[in-house]
Amino acid sequence: QVRVVESGGGLVQAGGSLRLSCAASGTIFSAYTMAWYRQGPGKQRELVAAITSGRTINYADSVEGRFTISRDNVKKTVYLQMNSLKPEDTAVYYCNIRVVRTDYWGQGTQVTVSS
């Protein structure tokens, strides 16, 4: 069983920065993709950024150039550096680990950006 735990959310003013971390515990035998999703008030959950085991990266258009995803395979940890934050980035951010066709989710961490 894989356990996923996020940290690093909080309240920040527009233009500020936050760094989210997500650590996976448990044994993972296969290559796996690590990703960040978010769900804003009244919105559907959406992909923010993803990074494969080969370090291929995808970003949502809305965060391209402002957010940076990275991973440490030894620590089984993924990071999301968020710069130039906007009020519309306010959401619960969820970490996702995809191993083959199985998804593991964290409990989510709140990010609130004030104007």
Secondary structure by P-SEA (a helix, b strand, c coil): cbbbbbcbbbbbccccbbbbbbbbbcccccbbbbbbbbbcccccccccccccccccccccccccccbbbbbbccccbbbbbbcccccccccbbbbbbbcccbbbbccbbbbbbcc
